[in-house]
Amino acid sequence: MNVMERRRSPLPLPVRHALTKVGTDLRDARRRRRIPTATMAERAMISRTTLSKVEKGDPGVSLGIYATVLFVLGLENRVAELIDPRHDAVGLDLEAEALPKRIRAQRTRIGPASD
């Protein structure tokens, strides 16, 4: 990667790798289904150029387009699972640390009722 590319891509390296993997996985899913690029682009209502960007993991492509491509492949449920709290290990650990150490029952006051 040259210096100009690094300046244009402020994404952290792990994010770039993850997007590249997503793109590759989408391309492989399309190929497994034997869907040609022209057909896939038409079904997703995008251009073949945009589909190519998706399959390369281009960060400039909107999440909506990635979600539409997943829908065409029948994988739209994966979008809902992206940040599902059940898969957020750090968040669950932080939440567990914040739990109270003891829980006391509320005391009820016995005495004259005030009007």
Backbone as CSV, one residue per row, in Angstrom:
resi,resn,N_x,N_y,N_z,CA_x,CA_y,CA_z,C_x,C_y,C_z
1,MET,0.848,-1.163,0.000,0.000,0.000,0.000,0.898,1.232,0.000
2,ASN,0.625,2.141,-0.898,1.467,3.334,-0.956,0.969,4.397,0.020
3,VAL,1.735,5.485,0.141,1.438,6.529,1.112,0.092,7.181,0.831
4,MET,-0.257,7.430,-0.412,-1.528,8.061,-0.756,-2.713,7.190,-0.337
5,GLU,-2.603,5.879,-0.510,-3.690,4.992,-0.125,-3.893,5.019,1.386
6,ARG,-2.817,5.079,2.149,-2.932,5.126,3.599,-3.612,6.410,4.046
7,ARG,-3.348,7.499,3.368,-3.970,8.770,3.734,-5.465,8.760,3.443
8,ARG,-5.870,8.094,2.386,-7.277,8.044,2.015,-8.050,7.045,2.858
9,SER,-7.390,6.086,3.451,-8.065,5.045,4.204,-7.711,5.155,5.685
10,PRO,-8.499,5.939,6.442,-8.200,6.108,7.859,-8.648,4.927,8.711
11,LEU,-9.130,3.885,8.066,-9.621,2.736,8.825,-8.474,1.963,9.465
12,PRO,-8.695,1.482,10.657,-7.680,0.631,11.283,-7.491,-0.647,10.465
13,LEU,-6.305,-1.175,10.491,-5.971,-2.361,9.713,-6.919,-3.539,9.989
14,PRO,-7.266,-3.838,11.249,-8.199,-4.953,11.478,-9.564,-4.740,10.816
15,VAL,-10.004,-3.488,10.752,-11.287,-3.183,10.104,-11.172,-3.414,8.607
16,ARG,-10.086,-2.969,8.017,-9.889,-3.195,6.568,-9.858,-4.681,6.268
17,HIS,-9.171,-5.465,7.102,-9.105,-6.915,6.901,-10.497,-7.543,7.033
18,ALA,-11.265,-7.078,8.026,-12.609,-7.619,8.229,-13.499,-7.318,7.026
19,LEU,-13.427,-6.096,6.503,-14.234,-5.743,5.333,-13.819,-6.551,4.108
20,THR,-12.529,-6.769,3.955,-12.053,-7.593,2.838,-12.605,-9.002,2.961
21,LYS,-12.612,-9.531,4.176,-13.161,-10.875,4.391,-14.652,-10.909,4.091
22,VAL,-15.384,-9.881,4.528,-16.823,-9.817,4.240,-17.046,-9.829,2.734
23,GLY,-16.296,-9.014,2.019,-16.433,-8.967,0.566,-16.135,-10.306,-0.085
24,THR,-15.066,-10.934,0.343,-14.696,-12.248,-0.202,-15.770,-13.288,0.111
25,ASP,-16.282,-13.251,1.332,-17.337,-14.196,1.718,-18.604,-13.980,0.896
26,LEU,-18.946,-12.715,0.636,-20.116,-12.425,-0.195,-19.911,-12.923,-1.623
27,ARG,-18.722,-12.699,-2.158,-18.420,-13.179,-3.507,-18.527,-14.705,-3.569
28,ASP,-17.965,-15.368,-2.557,-18.022,-16.830,-2.527,-19.463,-17.331,-2.400
29,ALA,-20.283,-16.641,-1.592,-21.689,-17.032,-1.439,-22.427,-16.877,-2.770
30,ARG,-22.139,-15.803,-3.493,-22.758,-15.601,-4.811,-22.343,-16.704,-5.766
31,ARG,-21.077,-17.022,-5.757,-20.571,-18.075,-6.657,-21.151,-19.443,-6.307
32,ARG,-21.266,-19.755,-5.016,-21.847,-21.036,-4.609,-23.282,-21.171,-5.111
33,ARG,-23.966,-20.048,-5.192,-25.341,-20.049,-5.682,-25.416,-19.960,-7.211
34,ARG,-24.245,-19.886,-7.831,-24.137,-19.828,-9.300,-24.878,-18.615,-9.878
35,ILE,-24.762,-17.476,-9.174,-25.404,-16.248,-9.638,-24.362,-15.396,-10.359
36,PRO,-24.547,-15.100,-11.632,-23.608,-14.229,-12.351,-23.644,-12.804,-11.781
37,THR,-22.562,-12.076,-11.953,-22.478,-10.715,-11.407,-23.578,-9.819,-11.955
38,ALA,-23.886,-9.916,-13.243,-24.924,-9.062,-13.830,-26.280,-9.342,-13.181
39,THR,-26.593,-10.594,-12.961,-27.869,-10.972,-12.340,-27.908,-10.496,-10.895
40,MET,-26.812,-10.694,-10.186,-26.741,-10.278,-8.781,-26.926,-8.767,-8.665
41,ALA,-26.236,-8.021,-9.497,-26.341,-6.562,-9.466,-27.780,-6.128,-9.761
42,GLU,-28.396,-6.774,-10.720,-29.772,-6.435,-11.079,-30.722,-6.720,-9.916
43,ARG,-30.579,-7.874,-9.290,-31.445,-8.233,-8.159,-31.259,-7.295,-6.979
44,ALA,-30.030,-6.837,-6.769,-29.738,-5.930,-5.656,-29.997,-4.477,-6.035
45,MET,-30.369,-4.243,-7.296,-30.635,-2.897,-7.818,-29.422,-1.977,-7.663
46,ILE,-28.254,-2.528,-7.990,-27.013,-1.766,-7.961,-26.277,-2.027,-9.274
47,SER,-25.238,-1.243,-9.529,-24.444,-1.463,-10.741,-23.449,-2.598,-10.513
48,ARG,-22.929,-3.127,-11.598,-21.904,-4.167,-11.471,-20.653,-3.596,-10.820
49,THR,-20.384,-2.324,-11.062,-19.227,-1.671,-10.439,-19.392,-1.653,-8.914
50,THR,-20.592,-1.317,-8.451,-20.839,-1.302,-7.007,-20.739,-2.707,-6.429
51,LEU,-21.263,-3.690,-7.150,-21.143,-5.075,-6.691,-19.678,-5.467,-6.574
52,SER,-18.876,-5.046,-7.533,-17.444,-5.334,-7.484,-16.815,-4.715,-6.235
53,LYS,-17.235,-3.486,-5.918,-16.718,-2.831,-4.712,-17.135,-3.585,-3.458
54,VAL,-18.388,-4.046,-3.430,-18.878,-4.823,-2.285,-18.029,-6.069,-2.112
55,GLU,-17.776,-6.761,-3.215,-17.032,-8.020,-3.142,-15.550,-7.821,-2.850
56,LYS,-15.091,-6.578,-2.927,-13.713,-6.261,-2.534,-13.665,-5.711,-1.111
57,GLY,-14.843,-5.504,-0.500,-14.888,-4.970,0.864,-14.630,-3.493,0.939
58,ASP,-15.026,-2.758,-0.074,-14.817,-1.302,-0.123,-15.585,-0.630,1.017
59,PRO,-14.886,0.137,1.884,-15.557,0.786,3.012,-16.441,1.958,2.589
60,GLY,-16.330,2.408,1.348,-17.139,3.523,0.874,-18.541,3.115,0.467
61,VAL,-18.798,1.827,0.388,-20.124,1.331,0.028,-20.994,1.347,1.283
62,SER,-22.230,1.813,1.138,-23.097,1.954,2.307,-23.485,0.596,2.896
63,LEU,-23.767,0.628,4.178,-24.203,-0.579,4.868,-25.507,-1.095,4.263
64,GLY,-26.339,-0.176,3.783,-27.593,-0.566,3.156,-27.380,-1.438,1.933
65,ILE,-26.356,-1.129,1.164,-26.070,-1.937,-0.023,-25.553,-3.310,0.387
66,TYR,-24.672,-3.347,1.386,-24.207,-4.652,1.884,-25.408,-5.472,2.359
67,ALA,-26.338,-4.822,3.089,-27.517,-5.522,3.597,-28.401,-6.021,2.457
68,THR,-28.524,-5.234,1.395,-29.325,-5.650,0.242,-28.699,-6.850,-0.448
69,VAL,-27.389,-6.848,-0.580,-26.696,-7.992,-1.187,-26.917,-9.235,-0.323
70,LEU,-26.837,-9.079,0.986,-27.119,-10.202,1.885,-28.556,-10.694,1.710
71,PHE,-29.489,-9.768,1.529,-30.889,-10.136,1.314,-31.045,-10.966,0.042
72,VAL,-30.400,-10.527,-1.027,-30.484,-11.256,-2.293,-29.935,-12.673,-2.127
73,LEU,-28.928,-12.822,-1.294,-28.329,-14.135,-1.057,-29.103,-14.955,-0.023
74,GLY,-30.126,-14.348,0.582,-30.903,-15.052,1.599,-30.219,-15.070,2.955
75,LEU,-29.330,-14.109,3.185,-28.559,-14.066,4.430,-28.839,-12.810,5.255
76,GLU,-30.004,-12.187,5.033,-30.302,-10.914,5.690,-30.358,-11.009,7.209
77,ASN,-30.624,-12.188,7.753,-30.660,-12.332,9.210,-29.303,-12.054,9.837
78,ARG,-28.241,-12.144,9.077,-26.894,-11.883,9.602,-26.718,-10.423,10.002
79,VAL,-27.420,-9.516,9.329,-27.303,-8.094,9.647,-27.803,-7.843,11.065
80,ALA,-28.910,-8.459,11.423,-29.481,-8.276,12.761,-28.567,-8.836,13.848
81,GLU,-27.725,-9.779,13.505,-26.837,-10.407,14.483,-25.514,-9.669,14.654
82,LEU,-25.264,-8.656,13.835,-23.971,-7.967,13.878,-23.595,-7.493,15.277
83,ILE,-24.483,-6.792,15.932,-24.157,-6.272,17.258,-25.166,-6.737,18.304
84,ASP,-25.641,-7.936,18.130,-26.553,-8.543,19.091,-25.879,-8.555,20.460
85,PRO,-26.541,-8.029,21.484,-25.923,-7.966,22.811,-25.460,-9.326,23.339
86,ARG,-26.091,-10.394,22.907,-25.679,-11.724,23.378,-24.281,-12.096,22.903
87,HIS,-23.801,-11.428,21.855,-22.468,-11.725,21.317,-21.441,-10.668,21.722
88,ASP,-21.824,-9.745,22.595,-20.946,-8.657,23.026,-20.267,-9.046,24.333
89,ALA,-19.179,-9.789,24.238,-18.488,-10.302,25.424,-18.014,-9.173,26.335
90,VAL,-17.458,-8.116,25.773,-16.958,-7.006,26.591,-18.119,-6.324,27.316
91,GLY,-19.199,-6.049,26.591,-20.364,-5.416,27.203,-20.970,-6.266,28.301
92,LEU,-21.043,-7.573,28.076,-21.579,-8.472,29.093,-20.687,-8.511,30.327
93,ASP,-19.372,-8.493,30.133,-18.446,-8.476,31.269,-18.592,-7.185,32.069
94,LEU,-18.690,-6.046,31.359,-18.849,-4.763,32.047,-20.164,-4.716,32.812
95,GLU,-21.202,-5.250,32.214,-22.492,-5.288,32.873,-22.432,-6.162,34.129
96,ALA,-21.753,-7.291,34.051,-21.632,-8.186,35.197,-20.853,-7.521,36.330
97,GLU,-19.838,-6.742,36.000,-19.055,-6.041,37.026,-19.878,-4.986,37.731
98,ALA,-20.861,-4.418,37.042,-21.666,-3.336,37.617,-22.834,-3.850,38.456
99,LEU,-23.026,-5.160,38.506,-24.119,-5.697,39.311,-23.860,-5.402,40.777
100,PRO,-24.935,-5.113,41.521,-24.738,-4.833,42.952,-24.232,-6.074,43.676
101,LYS,-23.443,-5.840,44.722,-22.894,-6.950,45.500,-23.964,-7.567,46.392
102,ARG,-24.831,-6.695,46.948,-25.903,-7.179,47.816,-27.188,-6.473,47.432
103,ILE,-28.272,-7.166,47.655,-29.582,-6.565,47.417,-30.378,-6.724,48.700
104,ARG,-30.845,-5.614,49.215,-31.606,-5.633,50.460,-33.083,-5.461,50.149
105,ALA,-33.885,-6.131,50.929,-35.334,-5.999,50.779,-35.760,-4.633,51.295
106,GLN,-36.789,-4.079,50.723,-37.319,-2.793,51.171,-37.983,-2.977,52.534
107,ARG,-37.729,-2.059,53.429,-38.384,-2.104,54.739,-39.734,-1.412,54.622
108,THR,-40.727,-2.014,55.222,-42.029,-1.349,55.251,-42.171,-0.638,56.575
109,ARG,-42.702,0.541,56.530,-42.881,1.343,57.751,-44.205,0.961,58.399
110,ILE,-44.137,0.732,59.661,-45.336,0.424,60.430,-45.618,1.633,61.331
111,GLY,-46.777,2.123,61.241,-47.111,3.279,62.067,-48.337,3.969,61.504
112,PRO,-48.645,5.124,62.080,-49.848,5.827,61.624,-49.704,6.284,60.183
113,ALA,-50.743,6.135,59.457,-50.770,6.577,58.068,-50.965,8.070,58.034
114,SER,-50.283,8.714,57.173,-50.437,10.153,57.044,-51.455,10.464,55.955
115,ASP,-52.253,11.488,56.173,-53.300,11.842,55.212,-52.788,12.821,54.225
